[in-house]
């Protein structure tokens, strides 16, 4: 006895598959929108709230205890970070200056770079612009420092960049914990409050936004004597300038970003004592080589493969006008 075939079945199956794909796309859009809203609130909270607390910083199998005081008054941020373990170290940031007190007690005051953030620089993260190289995930809820948080993950799709996992306070949206993560979601560095006091009674003041922030800077063309071929995918040149080396020599500086991660390339006359090959301090990697009598050094909070590709792709243009 032959089984009757329902001619409508293939059509219904096709419709089901289409609806499933549409539902998945809609869900992905909702996740991205939710993550975008939370990250925007996080940046606003970091700029406009006053808070004080104790943190632990975990990196390279080391654990450091820190005390942070963050004050926001009349549109100005004042921040003081004090080491609670090991040699006494302190960093104070206010307006356009950064003051550092080294373990030997010697103070150093430097001009604060334009667009520089505080302990957590989260300005300009736009999940809707990261989809080509990162996955955006809502990763549930967790308790940090006795407070409820929502967890947002920005996970790299390859091994050429790092991502983040933020634990955002459900009441104030401050990041009570931040993990720097690799493409497997494994934590490389971790910054976490163990206790925090937040001044939620302070009057709300519109936070100032730096329009020249790194992650929102427009891409620029490669001009001058240098070209960067086969650069790591997704990274665009957003800044090019000349810096003064302490020796008095001029150093060309190129800044590349994928709208989340970033690295810099420095080019100077070859002094024969520059970096050759890879090096790293924690999650910050560097690589260097010599080309046509110049020292080329790339450095950034990115994997070693990224800075190595950056220096290998740099070449001296035969005709700067091209």
C-alpha positions in Angstrom: 0.0 0.0 0.0 1.5 3.3 -1.1 1.6 6.1 1.3 -0.1 9.3 0.1 2.2 12.2 -0.3 0.9 15.6 0.8 1.9 18.1 -1.9 1.6 20.9 0.6 4.3 19.5 2.9 7.4 20.9 1.0 5.8 24.3 0.8 5.0 24.3 4.5 8.5 23.2 5.3 10.0 26.0 3.2 7.7 28.6 4.8 8.7 27.2 8.3 12.4 27.6 7.4 11.9 31.2 6.2 9.9 32.1 9.3 12.6 30.5 11.5 15.4 32.5 9.8 13.3 35.7 10.1 12.7 35.0 13.8 16.5 34.4 14.4 17.3 37.7 12.6 14.8 39.5 14.7 16.1 38.0 17.9 19.7 39.0 16.9 18.5 42.5 16.2 16.8 42.7 19.7 20.0 41.4 21.4 22.1 44.0 19.6 19.6 46.8 20.4 19.5 45.7 24.1 23.3 45.5 24.3 23.6 48.9 22.6 21.2 50.5 25.1 23.1 49.0 28.0 26.5 50.0 26.8 25.2 53.6 26.1 23.9 53.8 29.6 27.2 52.4 30.9 29.2 55.2 29.2 26.8 57.8 30.5 27.0 56.4 34.1 30.8 56.3 34.0 30.9 60.0 32.9 28.1 61.4 35.2 28.0 59.4 38.4 30.2 59.8 41.5 31.3 56.6 43.2 34.0 55.1 45.4 35.1 51.5 45.9 37.7 48.8 46.2 38.6 46.8 43.2 40.8 43.8 42.4 42.8 43.7 39.1 43.7 40.2 37.9 46.4 39.8 35.1 49.3 37.5 34.4 48.5 35.3 37.4 48.8 38.3 39.6 46.2 40.0 41.8 46.3 43.6 42.8 44.0 45.5 45.1 43.0 49.1 44.2 40.9 51.9 45.8 39.1 54.2 43.3 37.5 57.5 44.1 35.5 59.0 41.1 33.8 62.4 41.4 31.8 64.2 38.8 31.1 67.9 39.6 30.0 70.7 37.4 30.9 68.9 34.2 34.4 67.9 35.4 35.7 64.5 36.3 38.2 64.0 39.2 39.5 60.5 39.7 42.1 59.0 42.1 43.4 55.5 42.0 45.5 54.1 44.9 47.3 50.8 45.0 46.4 48.9 48.2 48.9 46.0 47.6 52.6 46.1 46.9 54.5 49.4 46.6 52.5 52.5 47.1 51.3 53.9 43.7 48.7 56.5 43.0 47.2 58.1 39.9 45.1 61.3 40.0 43.2 62.5 37.0 41.4 65.9 36.7 40.6 68.2 33.8 43.5 68.1 31.4 46.2 66.7 33.7 47.3 63.3 35.0 49.4 63.1 38.2 51.3 59.8 38.9 53.1 59.0 42.2 55.6 56.3 41.6 56.7 53.7 44.2 59.8 55.8 45.1 57.5 58.7 45.9 58.5 60.7 42.9 55.5 62.6 41.3 55.0 63.0 37.5 52.5 65.3 36.0 51.6 64.9 32.3 49.0 66.5 30.0 46.0 64.3 29.5 45.6 63.2 25.9 42.4 64.3 24.1 39.8 61.7 24.2 41.5 59.6 26.9 39.2 57.8 29.3 39.5 56.9 32.9 40.0 53.5 34.5 37.4 52.1 32.1 37.4 53.7 28.7 34.1 52.6 27.2 33.1 55.6 25.1 32.0 55.1 21.6 31.3 51.3 21.7 28.5 50.8 19.1 27.5 47.2 18.8 25.7 47.8 15.5 29.1 48.6 13.9 30.9 45.6 15.3 29.0 42.6 13.7 31.6 41.8 11.1 34.3 41.0 13.6 32.4 40.5 16.9 29.4 38.6 18.3 27.2 40.5 20.7 25.6 38.4 23.4 23.4 39.0 26.4 24.9 36.5 28.8 22.4 36.5 31.7 22.7 37.9 35.2 25.2 37.7 38.0 25.9 39.2 41.5 29.0 41.4 41.8 29.8 43.3 45.0 26.4 42.3 46.4 24.5 43.9 43.5 22.6 42.5 40.6 24.1 42.9 37.2 23.3 42.1 33.5 26.1 40.6 31.5 27.0 41.8 28.0 29.5 40.0 25.9 31.4 41.4 22.9 33.2 38.3 21.6 35.8 38.3 18.8 35.0 36.2 15.7 38.8 35.6 15.1 42.1 35.6 16.9 43.2 39.1 15.7 41.4 41.1 18.4 40.2 41.0 22.0 36.6 41.5 23.3 35.0 42.4 26.5 32.5 41.1 29.0 30.8 43.8 31.1 28.7 43.1 34.3 26.4 46.2 34.5 24.7 47.2 37.7 20.9 46.9 37.0 20.2 50.1 39.0 22.9 52.5 37.9 24.5 50.7 34.8 28.0 51.1 36.2 30.3 48.2 35.1 31.0 46.4 38.4 33.2 43.9 36.6 35.0 44.0 33.2 36.8 41.1 31.5 39.1 41.4 28.6 38.4 38.2 26.6 39.7 36.2 23.6 37.8 34.6 20.8 37.0 31.6 23.1 35.5 33.9 25.7 38.4 33.1 28.1 39.3 36.0 30.5 42.8 37.5 29.9 42.4 40.4 32.4 39.7 41.1 34.9 38.8 44.3 36.9 36.1 43.8 39.6 34.6 45.8 42.4 34.5 44.0 45.7 32.8 46.9 47.4 31.3 50.1 46.0 29.4 53.2 47.2 27.4 55.1 44.5 26.1 58.6 45.0 22.7 58.3 43.4 21.4 61.5 45.1 23.6 63.9 43.2 21.8 66.1 40.7 21.9 64.8 37.1 24.2 66.9 34.9 24.5 66.3 31.1 27.7 64.5 30.5 30.1 66.0 27.9 31.0 63.7 25.0 34.3 64.1 23.2 33.4 64.1 19.5 37.0 63.1 18.6 36.8 59.8 20.4 38.9 57.0 18.9 36.0 54.5 18.2 33.9 57.1 16.4 36.8 58.8 14.4 36.3 58.7 10.7 38.7 56.6 8.6 41.4 58.5 6.8 43.5 57.9 3.7 47.1 56.7 3.7 49.2 59.7 2.6 52.9 60.5 2.8 55.8 58.1 2.7 54.2 55.0 4.2 51.7 52.4 3.1 50.2 49.5 5.1 49.5 46.5 2.9 47.6 43.4 4.1 46.8 44.9 7.4 44.8 42.9 9.9 41.2 42.6 8.6 38.8 45.2 9.9 41.3 47.7 11.1 41.2 51.2 9.6 43.6 54.1 9.8 41.9 56.9 11.8 44.8 59.1 12.8 48.3 60.1 11.4 50.6 62.6 13.0 54.2 63.3 14.0 55.4 63.1 17.6 58.6 64.3 19.3 60.9 61.6 20.6 62.7 62.4 23.9 65.9 62.3 21.9 64.6 65.1 19.7 63.9 63.0 16.7 60.6 63.0 14.9 58.4 59.9 15.1 55.5 59.3 12.8 52.4 57.8 14.5 49.6 55.9 12.8 46.5 54.8 14.7 44.3 51.9 13.5 41.0 50.6 15.0 38.2 48.2 14.2 35.9 50.4 16.3 36.6 48.4 19.5 40.2 47.3 19.5 43.1 49.5 18.4 46.9 49.5 17.7 49.5 52.1 16.9 52.4 52.0 14.5 55.4 54.2 15.2 58.0 54.9 12.5 61.4 56.5 13.2 64.9 56.6 11.9 66.6 53.2 12.6 68.7 53.5 15.7 69.8 49.9 15.6 68.5 49.3 19.2 64.8 49.2 18.4 62.5 46.3 19.0 63.0 43.3 16.6 60.3 40.6 16.8 57.4 40.3 19.3 57.2 41.4 23.0 54.4 41.8 25.4 53.4 43.1 28.9 50.1 41.4 29.9 47.6 41.8 27.1 49.5 44.6 25.4 51.6 43.2 22.6 54.3 44.9 20.5 56.3 43.9 17.4 59.1 45.6 15.6 61.4 45.4 12.5 63.6 47.6 10.4 62.7 48.6 6.8 64.8 50.8 4.5 66.7 52.4 7.3 63.6 53.0 9.5 62.5 51.3 12.8 58.8 50.3 12.7 57.1 49.4 15.9 53.4 48.3 16.4 51.8 48.2 19.9 48.3 47.7 21.2 46.0 45.8 23.5 45.5 43.2 20.7 47.0 39.7 20.1 50.6 39.2 19.0 49.5 38.1 15.5 47.8 41.5 15.0 50.9 43.7 15.7 53.1 41.3 13.8 50.9 41.5 10.7 50.9 45.3 11.1 54.7 45.7 11.0 55.1 43.1 8.2 52.6 45.0 6.0 54.3 48.4 6.4 56.3 49.5 3.3 58.1 52.7 2.2 56.2 54.1 -0.7 58.5 54.8 -3.7 56.2 57.6 -4.9 54.4 59.4 -1.9 51.9 60.9 -4.3 50.4 57.5 -5.2 
